């Protein structure tokens, strides 16, 4: 499982934890997150994340 960091605000998406508040269950790989998902902190899209 990987972690992905938002290059804008530094939010870390951890595949182990997911984003339960955003409807992404624990264990969801970053590439499997819907394309319309946005950073829960600053609202940018998936294209603004880099693998950590």
Predicted model as a PDB file, atoms N, CA, C, CB and O in Angstrom, pLDDT in the B-factor column:
MODEL        1                                                                  
ATOM      1  N   UNK A   1       0.846  -1.183   0.000  1.00 94.00           N  
ATOM      2  CA  UNK A   1       0.000   0.000   0.000  1.00 94.00           C  
ATOM      3  C   UNK A   1       0.893   1.249   0.000  1.00 94.00           C  
ATOM      4  CB  UNK A   1      -0.963  -0.003   1.231  1.00 94.00           C  
ATOM      5  O   UNK A   1       1.938   1.293   0.650  1.00 94.00           O  
ATOM      6  N   UNK A   2       0.450   2.239  -0.738  1.00 98.00           N  
ATOM      7  CA  UNK A   2       1.236   3.453  -0.912  1.00 98.00           C  
ATOM      8  C   UNK A   2       0.572   4.657  -0.264  1.00 98.00           C  
ATOM      9  CB  UNK A   2       1.461   3.722  -2.383  1.00 98.00           C  
ATOM     10  O   UNK A   2      -0.588   4.615   0.146  1.00 98.00           O  
ATOM     11  N   UNK A   3       1.349   5.731  -0.187  1.00 98.00           N  
ATOM     12  CA  UNK A   3       0.844   7.026   0.260  1.00 98.00           C  
ATOM     13  C   UNK A   3       1.071   8.012  -0.868  1.00 98.00           C  
ATOM     14  CB  UNK A   3       1.542   7.501   1.584  1.00 98.00           C  
ATOM     15  O   UNK A   3       2.080   7.960  -1.571  1.00 98.00           O  
ATOM     16  N   UNK A   4       0.108   8.914  -1.026  1.00 98.00           N  
ATOM     17  CA  UNK A   4       0.162   9.950  -2.061  1.00 98.00           C  
ATOM     18  C   UNK A   4      -0.001  11.298  -1.389  1.00 98.00           C  
ATOM     19  CB  UNK A   4      -0.937   9.733  -3.153  1.00 98.00           C  
ATOM     20  O   UNK A   4      -0.863  11.458  -0.525  1.00 98.00           O  
ATOM     21  N   UNK A   5       0.815  12.270  -1.774  1.00 98.00           N  
ATOM     22  CA  UNK A   5       0.774  13.590  -1.139  1.00 98.00           C  
ATOM     23  C   UNK A   5       0.289  14.652  -2.128  1.00 98.00           C  
ATOM     24  CB  UNK A   5       2.165  13.968  -0.591  1.00 98.00           C  
ATOM     25  O   UNK A   5       0.689  14.669  -3.291  1.00 98.00           O  
ATOM     26  N   UNK A   6      -0.578  15.530  -1.639  1.00 98.00           N  
ATOM     27  CA  UNK A   6      -1.070  16.653  -2.434  1.00 98.00           C  
ATOM     28  C   UNK A   6       0.056  17.682  -2.513  1.00 98.00           C  
ATOM     29  CB  UNK A   6      -2.383  17.279  -1.811  1.00 98.00           C  
ATOM     30  O   UNK A   6       0.545  18.155  -1.487  1.00 98.00           O  
ATOM     31  N   UNK A   7       0.465  18.028  -3.738  1.00 98.00           N  
ATOM     32  CA  UNK A   7       1.564  18.975  -3.903  1.00 98.00           C  
ATOM     33  C   UNK A   7       1.156  20.407  -3.556  1.00 98.00           C  
ATOM     34  CB  UNK A   7       2.078  18.922  -5.325  1.00 98.00           C  
ATOM     35  O   UNK A   7       2.017  21.275  -3.409  1.00 98.00           O  
ATOM     36  N   UNK A   8      -0.133  20.657  -3.425  1.00 98.00           N  
ATOM     37  CA  UNK A   8      -0.619  21.991  -3.099  1.00 98.00           C  
ATOM     38  C   UNK A   8      -0.634  22.240  -1.585  1.00 98.00           C  
ATOM     39  CB  UNK A   8      -2.018  22.188  -3.673  1.00 98.00           C  
ATOM     40  O   UNK A   8      -0.111  23.251  -1.115  1.00 98.00           O  
ATOM     41  N   UNK A   9      -1.232  21.318  -0.828  1.00 98.00           N  
ATOM     42  CA  UNK A   9      -1.400  21.564   0.615  1.00 98.00           C  
ATOM     43  C   UNK A   9      -0.685  20.571   1.526  1.00 98.00           C  
ATOM     44  CB  UNK A   9      -2.848  21.551   0.946  1.00 98.00           C  
ATOM     45  O   UNK A   9      -0.582  20.806   2.730  1.00 98.00           O  
ATOM     46  N   UNK A  10      -0.189  19.466   0.970  1.00 98.00           N  
ATOM     47  CA  UNK A  10       0.529  18.495   1.786  1.00 98.00           C  
ATOM     48  C   UNK A  10      -0.327  17.384   2.379  1.00 98.00           C  
ATOM     49  CB  UNK A  10       1.207  19.200   2.878  1.00 98.00           C  
ATOM     50  O   UNK A  10       0.185  16.532   3.105  1.00 98.00           O  
ATOM     51  N   UNK A  11      -1.642  17.382   2.076  1.00 98.00           N  
ATOM     52  CA  UNK A  11      -2.502  16.294   2.559  1.00 98.00           C  
ATOM     53  C   UNK A  11      -1.964  14.965   2.046  1.00 98.00           C  
ATOM     54  CB  UNK A  11      -3.981  16.500   2.104  1.00 98.00           C  
ATOM     55  O   UNK A  11      -1.573  14.852   0.884  1.00 98.00           O  
ATOM     56  N   UNK A  12      -1.948  13.965   2.915  1.00 98.00           N  
ATOM     57  CA  UNK A  12      -1.460  12.645   2.526  1.00 98.00           C  
ATOM     58  C   UNK A  12      -2.628  11.676   2.440  1.00 98.00           C  
ATOM     59  CB  UNK A  12      -0.398  12.131   3.527  1.00 98.00           C  
ATOM     60  O   UNK A  12      -3.346  11.459   3.416  1.00 98.00           O  
ATOM     61  N   UNK A  13      -2.811  11.090   1.246  1.00 98.00           N  
ATOM     62  CA  UNK A  13      -3.795  10.027   1.079  1.00 98.00           C  
ATOM     63  C   UNK A  13      -3.056   8.718   1.324  1.00 98.00           C  
ATOM     64  CB  UNK A  13      -4.475  10.064  -0.358  1.00 98.00           C  
ATOM     65  O   UNK A  13      -2.138   8.362   0.586  1.00 98.00           O  
ATOM     66  N   UNK A  14      -3.465   8.010   2.363  1.00 98.00           N  
ATOM     67  CA  UNK A  14      -2.874   6.729   2.738  1.00 98.00           C  
ATOM     68  C   UNK A  14      -3.824   5.629   2.284  1.00 98.00           C  
ATOM     69  CB  UNK A  14      -2.605   6.646   4.285  1.00 98.00           C  
ATOM     70  O   UNK A  14      -4.957   5.554   2.758  1.00 98.00           O  
ATOM     71  N   UNK A  15      -3.371   4.773   1.364  1.00 98.00           N  
ATOM     72  CA  UNK A  15      -4.228   3.718   0.831  1.00 98.00           C  
ATOM     73  C   UNK A  15      -4.731   2.780   1.930  1.00 98.00           C  
ATOM     74  CB  UNK A  15      -3.477   2.921  -0.225  1.00 98.00           C  
ATOM     75  O   UNK A  15      -5.814   2.209   1.807  1.00 98.00           O  
ATOM     76  N   UNK A  16      -3.964   2.619   2.985  1.00 98.00           N  
ATOM     77  CA  UNK A  16      -4.381   1.757   4.100  1.00 98.00           C  
ATOM     78  C   UNK A  16      -5.609   2.337   4.800  1.00 98.00           C  
ATOM     79  CB  UNK A  16      -3.224   1.582   5.114  1.00 98.00           C  
ATOM     80  O   UNK A  16      -6.523   1.601   5.172  1.00 98.00           O  
ATOM     81  N   UNK A  17      -5.627   3.661   4.976  1.00 98.00           N  
ATOM     82  CA  UNK A  17      -6.717   4.331   5.699  1.00 98.00           C  
ATOM     83  C   UNK A  17      -7.875   4.755   4.802  1.00 98.00           C  
ATOM     84  CB  UNK A  17      -6.181   5.540   6.411  1.00 98.00           C  
ATOM     85  O   UNK A  17      -9.020   4.808   5.250  1.00 98.00           O  
ATOM     86  N   UNK A  18      -7.578   5.062   3.523  1.00 98.00           N  
ATOM     87  CA  UNK A  18      -8.604   5.580   2.632  1.00 98.00           C  
ATOM     88  C   UNK A  18      -9.002   6.995   3.021  1.00 98.00           C  
ATOM     89  CB  UNK A  18      -9.825   4.670   2.642  1.00 98.00           C  
ATOM     90  O   UNK A  18      -8.235   7.708   3.668  1.00 98.00           O  
ATOM     91  N   UNK A  19     -10.188   7.393   2.629  1.00 97.00           N  
ATOM     92  CA  UNK A  19     -10.760   8.699   2.984  1.00 97.00           C  
ATOM     93  C   UNK A  19     -12.223   8.469   3.340  1.00 97.00           C  
ATOM     94  CB  UNK A  19     -10.613   9.749   1.803  1.00 97.00           C  
ATOM     95  O   UNK A  19     -13.119   8.782   2.556  1.00 97.00           O  
ATOM     96  N   UNK A  20     -12.458   7.913   4.543  1.00 96.00           N  
ATOM     97  CA  UNK A  20     -13.832   7.551   4.931  1.00 96.00           C  
ATOM     98  C   UNK A  20     -14.818   8.712   4.842  1.00 96.00           C  
ATOM     99  CB  UNK A  20     -13.835   7.012   6.337  1.00 96.00           C  
ATOM    100  O   UNK A  20     -15.972   8.513   4.462  1.00 96.00           O  
ATOM    101  N   UNK A  21     -14.377   9.930   5.190  1.00 95.00           N  
ATOM    102  CA  UNK A  21     -15.262  11.091   5.124  1.00 95.00           C  
ATOM    103  C   UNK A  21     -15.610  11.441   3.681  1.00 95.00           C  
ATOM    104  CB  UNK A  21     -14.614  12.291   5.810  1.00 95.00           C  
ATOM    105  O   UNK A  21     -16.648  12.046   3.417  1.00 95.00           O  
ATOM    106  N   UNK A  22     -14.729  11.053   2.741  1.00 94.00           N  
ATOM    107  CA  UNK A  22     -14.960  11.322   1.333  1.00 94.00           C  
ATOM    108  C   UNK A  22     -15.558  10.141   0.589  1.00 94.00           C  
ATOM    109  CB  UNK A  22     -13.682  11.723   0.682  1.00 94.00           C  
ATOM    110  O   UNK A  22     -15.684  10.172  -0.635  1.00 94.00           O  
ATOM    111  N   UNK A  23     -15.929   9.092   1.330  1.00 96.00           N  
ATOM    112  CA  UNK A  23     -16.560   7.931   0.723  1.00 96.00           C  
ATOM    113  C   UNK A  23     -15.593   6.913   0.142  1.00 96.00           C  
ATOM    114  CB  UNK A  23     -17.474   8.377  -0.336  1.00 96.00           C  
ATOM    115  O   UNK A  23     -16.005   6.027  -0.606  1.00 96.00           O  
ATOM    116  N   UNK A  24     -14.304   7.028   0.478  1.00 98.00           N  
ATOM    117  CA  UNK A  24     -13.294   6.100  -0.014  1.00 98.00           C  
ATOM    118  C   UNK A  24     -12.924   5.152   1.123  1.00 98.00           C  
ATOM    119  CB  UNK A  24     -12.033   6.861  -0.552  1.00 98.00           C  
ATOM    120  O   UNK A  24     -12.369   5.576   2.138  1.00 98.00           O  
ATOM    121  N   UNK A  25     -13.233   3.872   0.948  1.00 98.00           N  
ATOM    122  CA  UNK A  25     -13.016   2.904   2.016  1.00 98.00           C  
ATOM    123  C   UNK A  25     -11.540   2.577   2.195  1.00 98.00           C  
ATOM    124  CB  UNK A  25     -13.793   1.637   1.735  1.00 98.00           C  
ATOM    125  O   UNK A  25     -10.743   2.712   1.266  1.00 98.00           O  
ATOM    126  N   UNK A  26     -11.191   2.148   3.393  1.00 98.00           N  
ATOM    127  CA  UNK A  26      -9.825   1.735   3.708  1.00 98.00           C  
ATOM    128  C   UNK A  26      -9.391   0.635   2.749  1.00 98.00           C  
ATOM    129  CB  UNK A  26      -9.716   1.253   5.176  1.00 98.00           C  
ATOM    130  O   UNK A  26     -10.168  -0.260   2.416  1.00 98.00           O  
ATOM    131  N   UNK A  27      -8.138   0.717   2.312  1.00 98.00           N  
ATOM    132  CA  UNK A  27      -7.600  -0.280   1.408  1.00 98.00           C  
ATOM    133  C   UNK A  27      -7.777   0.048  -0.068  1.00 98.00           C  
ATOM    134  CB  UNK A  27      -8.229  -1.579   1.692  1.00 98.00           C  
ATOM    135  O   UNK A  27      -7.381  -0.741  -0.925  1.00 98.00           O  
ATOM    136  N   UNK A  28      -8.375   1.216  -0.381  1.00 98.00           N  
ATOM    137  CA  UNK A  28      -8.588   1.606  -1.774  1.00 98.00           C  
ATOM    138  C   UNK A  28      -7.304   2.191  -2.352  1.00 98.00           C  
ATOM    139  CB  UNK A  28      -9.746   2.626  -1.889  1.00 98.00           C  
ATOM    140  O   UNK A  28      -6.759   3.165  -1.833  1.00 98.00           O  
ATOM    141  N   UNK A  29      -6.831   1.578  -3.437  1.00 98.00           N  
ATOM    142  CA  UNK A  29      -5.637   2.089  -4.107  1.00 98.00           C  
ATOM    143  C   UNK A  29      -5.959   3.434  -4.750  1.00 98.00           C  
ATOM    144  CB  UNK A  29      -5.119   1.078  -5.172  1.00 98.00           C  
ATOM    145  O   UNK A  29      -7.086   3.680  -5.179  1.00 98.00           O  
ATOM    146  N   UNK A  30      -4.945   4.300  -4.808  1.00 98.00           N  
ATOM    147  CA  UNK A  30      -5.144   5.646  -5.342  1.00 98.00           C  
ATOM    148  C   UNK A  30      -5.709   5.612  -6.762  1.00 98.00           C  
ATOM    149  CB  UNK A  30      -3.828   6.416  -5.325  1.00 98.00           C  
ATOM    150  O   UNK A  30      -6.591   6.401  -7.101  1.00 98.00           O  
ATOM    151  N   UNK A  31      -5.201   4.701  -7.587  1.00 97.00           N  
ATOM    152  CA  UNK A  31      -5.666   4.632  -8.976  1.00 97.00           C  
ATOM    153  C   UNK A  31      -7.117   4.154  -9.087  1.00 97.00           C  
ATOM    154  CB  UNK A  31      -4.763   3.706  -9.777  1.00 97.00           C  
ATOM    155  O   UNK A  31      -7.747   4.316 -10.132  1.00 97.00           O  
ATOM    156  N   UNK A  32      -7.644   3.569  -8.014  1.00 98.00           N  
ATOM    157  CA  UNK A  32      -9.032   3.094  -8.026  1.00 98.00           C  
ATOM    158  C   UNK A  32     -10.026   4.124  -7.485  1.00 98.00           C  
ATOM    159  CB  UNK A  32      -9.140   1.822  -7.216  1.00 98.00           C  
ATOM    160  O   UNK A  32     -11.235   3.892  -7.507  1.00 98.00           O  
ATOM    161  N   UNK A  33      -9.522   5.254  -7.003  1.00 98.00           N  
ATOM    162  CA  UNK A  33     -10.397   6.325  -6.538  1.00 98.00           C  
ATOM    163  C   UNK A  33     -11.064   6.954  -7.770  1.00 98.00           C  
ATOM    164  CB  UNK A  33      -9.594   7.403  -5.702  1.00 98.00           C  
ATOM    165  O   UNK A  33     -10.396   7.154  -8.784  1.00 98.00           O  
ATOM    166  N   UNK A  34     -12.351   7.265  -7.705  1.00 97.00           N  
ATOM    167  CA  UNK A  34     -13.020   7.906  -8.848  1.00 97.00           C  
ATOM    168  C   UNK A  34     -12.298   9.189  -9.269  1.00 97.00           C  
ATOM    169  CB  UNK A  34     -14.488   8.221  -8.499  1.00 97.00           C  
ATOM    170  O   UNK A  34     -11.734   9.898  -8.436  1.00 97.00           O  
ATOM    171  N   UNK A  35     -12.324   9.472 -10.562  1.00 96.00           N  
ATOM    172  CA  UNK A  35     -11.621  10.636 -11.105  1.00 96.00           C  
ATOM    173  C   UNK A  35     -12.160  11.966 -10.593  1.00 96.00           C  
ATOM    174  CB  UNK A  35     -11.698  10.617 -12.602  1.00 96.00           C  
ATOM    175  O   UNK A  35     -11.460  12.978 -10.641  1.00 96.00           O  
ATOM    176  N   UNK A  36     -13.398  11.975 -10.103  1.00 96.00           N  
ATOM    177  CA  UNK A  36     -13.966  13.235  -9.610  1.00 96.00           C  
ATOM    178  C   UNK A  36     -13.684  13.486  -8.127  1.00 96.00           C  
ATOM    179  CB  UNK A  36     -15.459  13.244  -9.841  1.00 96.00           C  
ATOM    180  O   UNK A  36     -14.141  14.484  -7.571  1.00 96.00           O  
ATOM    181  N   UNK A  37     -12.932  12.585  -7.482  1.00 97.00           N  
ATOM    182  CA  UNK A  37     -12.532  12.782  -6.088  1.00 97.00           C  
ATOM    183  C   UNK A  37     -11.585  13.965  -6.007  1.00 97.00           C  
ATOM    184  CB  UNK A  37     -11.864  11.504  -5.508  1.00 97.00           C  
ATOM    185  O   UNK A  37     -10.756  14.163  -6.895  1.00 97.00           O  
ATOM    186  N   UNK A  38     -11.705  14.754  -4.943  1.00 97.00           N  
ATOM    187  CA  UNK A  38     -10.806  15.893  -4.740  1.00 97.00           C  
ATOM    188  C   UNK A  38     -10.163  15.824  -3.359  1.00 97.00           C  
ATOM    189  CB  UNK A  38     -11.568  17.226  -4.910  1.00 97.00           C  
ATOM    190  O   UNK A  38     -10.664  15.161  -2.451  1.00 97.00           O  
ATOM    191  N   UNK A  39      -9.052  16.521  -3.228  1.00 98.00           N  
ATOM    192  CA  UNK A  39      -8.351  16.595  -1.947  1.00 98.00           C  
ATOM    193  C   UNK A  39      -9.314  17.131  -0.889  1.00 98.00           C  
ATOM    194  CB  UNK A  39      -7.079  17.499  -2.052  1.00 98.00           C  
ATOM    195  O   UNK A  39      -9.917  18.187  -1.085  1.00 98.00           O  
ATOM    196  N   UNK A  40      -9.467  16.416   0.230  1.00 97.00           N  
ATOM    197  CA  UNK A  40     -10.405  16.869   1.254  1.00 97.00           C  
ATOM    198  C   UNK A  40      -9.965  18.145   1.973  1.00 97.00           C  
ATOM    199  CB  UNK A  40     -10.604  15.779   2.260  1.00 97.00           C  
ATOM    200  O   UNK A  40     -10.767  18.776   2.660  1.00 97.00           O  
ATOM    201  N   UNK A  41      -8.708  18.523   1.821  1.00 98.00           N  
ATOM    202  CA  UNK A  41      -8.215  19.732   2.485  1.00 98.00           C  
ATOM    203  C   UNK A  41      -8.310  20.962   1.599  1.00 98.00           C  
ATOM    204  CB  UNK A  41      -6.782  19.537   2.920  1.00 98.00           C  
ATOM    205  O   UNK A  41      -8.791  22.006   2.040  1.00 98.00           O  
ATOM    206  N   UNK A  42      -7.851  20.854   0.334  1.00 98.00           N  
ATOM    207  CA  UNK A  42      -7.809  22.057  -0.506  1.00 98.00           C  
ATOM    208  C   UNK A  42      -8.653  21.978  -1.777  1.00 98.00           C  
ATOM    209  CB  UNK A  42      -6.400  22.339  -0.886  1.00 98.00           C  
ATOM    210  O   UNK A  42      -8.812  22.985  -2.467  1.00 98.00           O  
ATOM    211  N   UNK A  43      -9.197  20.802  -2.099  1.00 98.00           N  
ATOM    212  CA  UNK A  43     -10.141  20.685  -3.200  1.00 98.00           C  
ATOM    213  C   UNK A  43      -9.566  20.477  -4.589  1.00 98.00           C  
ATOM    214  CB  UNK A  43     -10.949  21.866  -3.228  1.00 98.00           C  
ATOM    215  O   UNK A  43     -10.311  20.519  -5.568  1.00 98.00           O  
ATOM    216  N   UNK A  44      -8.245  20.250  -4.707  1.00 98.00           N  
ATOM    217  CA  UNK A  44      -7.687  20.000  -6.037  1.00 98.00           C  
ATOM    218  C   UNK A  44      -7.912  18.546  -6.444  1.00 98.00           C  
ATOM    219  CB  UNK A  44      -6.180  20.339  -6.067  1.00 98.00           C  
ATOM    220  O   UNK A  44      -8.197  17.695  -5.601  1.00 98.00           O  
ATOM    221  N   UNK A  45      -7.782  18.270  -7.733  1.00 98.00           N  
ATOM    222  CA  UNK A  45      -8.015  16.931  -8.258  1.00 98.00           C  
ATOM    223  C   UNK A  45      -6.852  15.971  -8.050  1.00 98.00           C  
ATOM    224  CB  UNK A  45      -8.320  17.017  -9.707  1.00 98.00           C  
ATOM    225  O   UNK A  45      -5.786  16.346  -7.562  1.00 98.00           O  
ATOM    226  N   UNK A  46      -7.089  14.736  -8.431  1.00 97.00           N  
ATOM    227  CA  UNK A  46      -6.096  13.673  -8.283  1.00 97.00           C  
ATOM    228  C   UNK A  46      -4.789  13.962  -9.015  1.00 97.00           C  
ATOM    229  CB  UNK A  46      -6.667  12.376  -8.780  1.00 97.00           C  
ATOM    230  O   UNK A  46      -3.734  13.458  -8.632  1.00 97.00           O  
ATOM    231  N   UNK A  47      -4.861  14.778 -10.072  1.00 97.00           N  
ATOM    232  CA  UNK A  47      -3.659  15.070 -10.852  1.00 97.00           C  
ATOM    233  C   UNK A  47      -2.635  15.912 -10.097  1.00 97.00           C  
ATOM    234  CB  UNK A  47      -4.042  15.775 -12.119  1.00 97.00           C  
ATOM    235  O   UNK A  47      -1.510  16.094 -10.561  1.00 97.00           O  
ATOM    236  N   UNK A  48      -3.030  16.424  -8.930  1.00 98.00           N  
ATOM    237  CA  UNK A  48      -2.125  17.231  -8.114  1.00 98.00           C  
ATOM    238  C   UNK A  48      -1.480  16.415  -6.986  1.00 98.00           C  
ATOM    239  CB  UNK A  48      -2.878  18.419  -7.527  1.00 98.00           C  
ATOM    240  O   UNK A  48      -0.921  16.985  -6.050  1.00 98.00           O  
ATOM    241  N   UNK A  49      -1.558  15.091  -7.076  1.00 98.00           N  
ATOM    242  CA  UNK A  49      -0.962  14.212  -6.081  1.00 98.00           C  
ATOM    243  C   UNK A  49       0.255  13.504  -6.650  1.00 98.00           C  
ATOM    244  CB  UNK A  49      -1.983  13.190  -5.585  1.00 98.00           C  
ATOM    245  O   UNK A  49       0.284  13.152  -7.830  1.00 98.00           O  
ATOM    246  N   UNK A  50       1.259  13.297  -5.807  1.00 98.00           N  
ATOM    247  CA  UNK A  50       2.448  12.549  -6.195  1.00 98.00           C  
ATOM    248  C   UNK A  50       2.658  11.416  -5.207  1.00 98.00           C  
ATOM    249  CB  UNK A  50       3.698  13.470  -6.255  1.00 98.00           C  
ATOM    250  O   UNK A  50       2.398  11.546  -4.011  1.00 98.00           O  
ATOM    251  N   UNK A  51       3.140  10.290  -5.746  1.00 98.00           N  
ATOM    252  CA  UNK A  51       3.419   9.137  -4.906  1.00 98.00           C  
ATOM    253  C   UNK A  51       4.553   9.474  -3.949  1.00 98.00           C  
ATOM    254  CB  UNK A  51       3.772   7.901  -5.762  1.00 98.00           C  
ATOM    255  O   UNK A  51       5.570  10.039  -4.351  1.00 98.00           O  
ATOM    256  N   UNK A  52       4.374   9.127  -2.700  1.00 95.00           N  
ATOM    257  CA  UNK A  52       5.349   9.438  -1.671  1.00 95.00           C  
ATOM    258  C   UNK A  52       6.347   8.330  -1.519  1.00 95.00           C  
ATOM    259  CB  UNK A  52       4.671   9.702  -0.358  1.00 95.00           C  
ATOM    260  O   UNK A  52       7.251   8.423  -0.688  1.00 95.00           O  
TER     261      UNK A  52                                                      
ENDMDL                                                                          
END                                                                             
